[in-house]
Amino acid sequence: MNVPAAEERVTKMSRTQEKSIEDDEINLFNPAILDRLPISHVSGLLIMPLRSTDYDKGFLVLLSQLTDVGNVTKEQFLNRFYSMKTAGGYYVVVIEDVNSGKVIACASLVVEQKFIHNCSLRGRLEDVVVNNNYRGQSLGKLVVTIVAQLARYFHCYKLSLDCVDRLVPFYENIGFKRETNNANYLNMRFHSENATEQSRL
Ligand SMILES: CC(C)(COP(=O)(O)OP(=O)(O)OC[C@H]1O[C@@H](n2cnc3c(N)ncnc32)[C@H](O)[C@@H]1OP(=O)(O)O)[C@@H](O)C(=O)NCCC(=O)NCCS
């Protein structure tokens, strides 16, 4: 048997398999859930769960308009994507411009399981960003509203967020409220020498 040729065949086969695994479009969560929500769809825009293919559709470039993302490779992205999918409780919603094939807005719902309030669920709104060429067209409001609808769909008892002072009116406009005696926001930041600089948000 020609061993090098056989090895080459195996290598080629595994490369092909790797490629097909990477190229398969996997949803972070079941897209049928979004179909059950009263979402106002906009022509030319696709509202989807984050997909494994969104690395190539500029998802991280979009996030870099929010904060420092770092040099995340496709492999790192996919590892984190599948880790979130396996863990459950991560609902990243993206809006894609069908013409450009790029992700132009996103927001995340993280569902935290509690013992309190009869083993309830608490939602957290995270990583809201609209591409700067698409701002002012109500897409921020749309993607945040979808996350709020998702939180309600999962029976979260509340949805909370952290934001800079200047964005409080944006969120109040969507229905979030500063609660008297209950609107503090404190951080303890952990900096490691090896870690990329931690997010300021
Ligand atoms: C904040 C952000 C998501 C808003 O997106 P957007 O698509 O431009 O916002 P919308 O067009 O949906 O605005 C919805 C409403 O909020 C208002 N609004 C938008 N940005 C606002 C701001 N910075 N401050 C106050 N109000 C704001 C709009 O005037 C609009 O009001 P209206 O409904 O009365 O017309 C976008 O500016 C962004 O991505 N910024 C950079 C990332 C960021 O800071 N994300 C938030 C992290 S907490």
The ligand as an SDF file (V2000), in Angstrom:
LIG
                    3D

 48 50  0  0  0  0  0  0  0  0999 V2000
  -26.9650   53.2000   20.9680 C   0  0  0  0  0  0  0  0  0  0  0  0
  -27.2730   52.6340   19.6010 C   0  0  0  0  0  0  0  0  0  0  0  0
  -27.4300   51.1230   19.7010 C   0  0  0  0  0  0  0  0  0  0  0  0
  -28.5720   53.2710   19.0840 C   0  0  0  0  0  0  0  0  0  0  0  0
  -28.8830   52.6820   17.8410 O   0  0  0  0  0  0  0  0  0  0  0  0
  -29.7590   53.4430   16.7430 P   0  0  0  0  0  0  0  0  0  0  0  0
  -30.1930   52.4460   15.7400 O   0  0  0  0  0  0  0  0  0  0  0  0
  -29.0180   54.6180   16.2470 O   0  0  0  0  0  0  0  0  0  0  0  0
  -30.9750   53.9620   17.6270 O   0  0  0  0  0  0  0  0  0  0  0  0
  -32.4700   54.1080   17.1320 P   0  0  0  0  0  0  0  0  0  0  0  0
  -32.5030   54.7360   15.7670 O   0  0  0  0  0  0  0  0  0  0  0  0
  -33.1700   52.8180   17.2800 O   0  0  0  0  0  0  0  0  0  0  0  0
  -33.0340   55.1150   18.2130 O   0  0  0  0  0  0  0  0  0  0  0  0
  -34.2230   54.8350   18.9360 C   0  0  0  0  0  0  0  0  0  0  0  0
  -34.5880   56.0670   19.7380 C   0  0  0  0  0  0  0  0  0  0  0  0
  -33.5600   56.3560   20.6790 O   0  0  0  0  0  0  0  0  0  0  0  0
  -33.0380   57.6530   20.4500 C   0  0  0  0  0  0  0  0  0  0  0  0
  -31.5850   57.5900   20.5910 N   0  0  0  0  0  0  0  0  0  0  0  0
  -30.7110   56.9460   19.7920 C   0  0  0  0  0  0  0  0  0  0  0  0
  -29.4560   57.1040   20.2380 N   0  0  0  0  0  0  0  0  0  0  0  0
  -29.5550   57.8580   21.3410 C   0  0  0  0  0  0  0  0  0  0  0  0
  -28.6080   58.3830   22.2550 C   0  0  0  0  0  0  0  0  0  0  0  0
  -27.3080   58.1620   22.1020 N   0  0  0  0  0  0  0  0  0  0  0  0
  -29.0760   59.1220   23.2720 N   0  0  0  0  0  0  0  0  0  0  0  0
  -30.3870   59.3740   23.4210 C   0  0  0  0  0  0  0  0  0  0  0  0
  -31.3340   58.9150   22.5990 N   0  0  0  0  0  0  0  0  0  0  0  0
  -30.9160   58.1680   21.5730 C   0  0  0  0  0  0  0  0  0  0  0  0
  -33.4140   58.0080   19.0350 C   0  0  0  0  0  0  0  0  0  0  0  0
  -33.5250   59.4000   18.8540 O   0  0  0  0  0  0  0  0  0  0  0  0
  -34.7420   57.3200   18.8750 C   0  0  0  0  0  0  0  0  0  0  0  0
  -35.7740   58.0990   19.4510 O   0  0  0  0  0  0  0  0  0  0  0  0
  -37.2480   58.1560   18.8060 P   0  0  0  0  0  0  0  0  0  0  0  0
  -37.7900   56.7340   18.8700 O   0  0  0  0  0  0  0  0  0  0  0  0
  -37.9770   59.1170   19.6890 O   0  0  0  0  0  0  0  0  0  0  0  0
  -37.0500   58.6340   17.4020 O   0  0  0  0  0  0  0  0  0  0  0  0
  -26.1520   52.9910   18.5660 C   0  0  0  0  0  0  0  0  0  0  0  0
  -25.9360   54.3760   18.6080 O   0  0  0  0  0  0  0  0  0  0  0  0
  -24.8400   52.2800   18.8090 C   0  0  0  0  0  0  0  0  0  0  0  0
  -24.6440   51.1750   18.3290 O   0  0  0  0  0  0  0  0  0  0  0  0
  -23.8960   52.9310   19.5320 N   0  0  0  0  0  0  0  0  0  0  0  0
  -22.5630   52.3610   19.7490 C   0  0  0  0  0  0  0  0  0  0  0  0
  -22.5830   51.1450   20.6620 C   0  0  0  0  0  0  0  0  0  0  0  0
  -23.2420   51.4330   22.0030 C   0  0  0  0  0  0  0  0  0  0  0  0
  -22.9530   52.4200   22.6660 O   0  0  0  0  0  0  0  0  0  0  0  0
  -24.1260   50.5170   22.3870 N   0  0  0  0  0  0  0  0  0  0  0  0
  -24.8610   50.5820   23.6310 C   0  0  0  0  0  0  0  0  0  0  0  0
  -24.1130   49.9070   24.7040 C   0  0  0  0  0  0  0  0  0  0  0  0
  -24.9750   50.0020   26.2630 S   0  0  0  0  0  0  0  0  0  0  0  0
  1  2  1  0
  2  3  1  0
  2  4  1  0
  2 36  1  0
  4  5  1  0
  5  6  1  0
  6  7  2  0
  6  8  1  0
  6  9  1  0
  9 10  1  0
 10 11  2  0
 10 12  1  0
 10 13  1  0
 13 14  1  0
 14 15  1  0
 15 16  1  0
 15 30  1  0
 16 17  1  0
 17 18  1  0
 17 28  1  0
 18 19  1  0
 18 27  1  0
 19 20  2  0
 20 21  1  0
 21 22  1  0
 21 27  2  0
 22 23  1  0
 22 24  2  0
 24 25  1  0
 25 26  2  0
 26 27  1  0
 28 29  1  0
 28 30  1  0
 30 31  1  0
 31 32  1  0
 32 33  2  0
 32 34  1  0
 32 35  1  0
 36 37  1  0
 36 38  1  0
 38 39  2  0
 38 40  1  0
 40 41  1  0
 41 42  1  0
 42 43  1  0
 43 44  2  0
 43 45  1  0
 45 46  1  0
 46 47  1  0
 47 48  1  0
M  END
$$$$
